[in-house]
């Protein structure tokens, strides 16, 4: 049931945040491996990107990749949040005195993030490639010319020489989710505890507490995960040659090196504003749905035990 609660929470959130993910992906691919000023800027700002995509590709294009995005959330956060909930029920995230443990929460969040990233990697690949597809006049990054989820999976399988082709880019997703999950969950739970226990402006467990704590969690994950998210997007979206080798990057390290040499530190923070505008609301909605569903299930889970 913990898997279902985690997956349902994330699916509810992604309905609202998928358009923000489309914009974020386009920004992260714009000017790939090119110095500033040496490439055409299709998307000048967050709002401008919405306007350009809607005008050129149609409003429905803002929900590109929605189906694999939903499936990815089932596998990613079903495992990640479901696993954390199981650990929480067994008090593995607490100190002996019952307080939230910083290091335990970080380690559990990190481990669950890695597990979730592995399980959801094929659909993250599909989602990224679908969201990057655009009309030629506003296209950024490699264009894979796929028709949908099944088409993308078949192409990845064929190009990658079999089942491993479906997990292309997973080595980038694992550190991304390890850092993202650890920072997000740790910030969220420490903030919840602090808000409910401090003597100055105590906010008891409830909707407002979850809302404020998840907002802080969204800020933390955007800051710490942002550069890793750009690397992940680049590796998932790159094209491959006839032997299944990447056209731009041969490895995670090669991607980092080439980005640094060609784009500098700025390249790692491309799309940081849309990254926050996507991950911030997603974190808030996901955790609020998560707390709501957990509270609904709590009476039943007590009876079962």
Steps between C-alpha positions, in 0.01 A plus 500: 500500500796734569600466133147594389490804730837630378415438134153657525638812669757557227253430219257758636781757512635432149167584334559860608879520460568319171480822290767646729712192434470554122625858537783392732620234254508748211709747702746230604558398137514851355855585392633152579885503498509854358641813659262777599419727208585236240155347463151612417280552805151362440389527864591830666320454829269267686181672381638555151561126467136427581392751239734372227418132556125568509509722193729276288409146604155562648384509860484120519878493449536634854386158619748307285622184666214491751437125475862392555525773766211338690656156461837633610346646816335166580833320483719778642292628789312178559836351593654816649214630715360153566843382617542805720156448652592142592819628664299771677253244636793305645645822648824451308515875431497595871757544772461290819322799662237507224628808314566504125856387426672712233740227388250215509247699299766595246621140463148359464405775255817439301448122485133532404589760236750264337253209508226715350726641230598152383142376484372808318795564266349366172194723530714800598693445177175493301359805678815706441513415129133572444516830686800616297321440167384821336439670170826565315478874557521463880678163535785462749717195566489177305163425337410130517189509278286262705121473505435401860603285795501163321681646198764654727553177696536296180749750357705509822503118512614475138760777515644380830546142385234351724371537853792717613394763250191563712720595795724738302565802720423317824851574630406869484161450661639315804717784643229748403235319704737405782579867564150623416318249717736540796480882495124507439392248765751619761399865464131410500510290817734725696285801410183317606655412834636850559172674410300274732740519798663844508380732780475820296247433222389141536303354209351165589493206258246575230444661163693823569794315656524263201465789253782708652728200552453376145573848364836493678555147370439627147759778541759254632452246222515768227829637636675167557352301213489771231844441342458122518162535332658679204760223461227237520289672233797528266597133534144372462429713196821458300489308173696182435695364202448169322695321775288646778769743617407852606552768236603768750604331824673169571442504876378704796847644552533583131172694514613699805839574340357614167233715666761668718738571211235627259235658722671561833321504834203671333430182302436298814234744614317535171130496567544541878201738516263266312660214696383658826163602356454135406651322801367751756128457421556129434656453844220697670220314319667160530564528875158648574332215311739256672414622850129502411503143368707377795249648743213335310677164518615533863182367670495199268872429541458504880222240477710281271790503746 
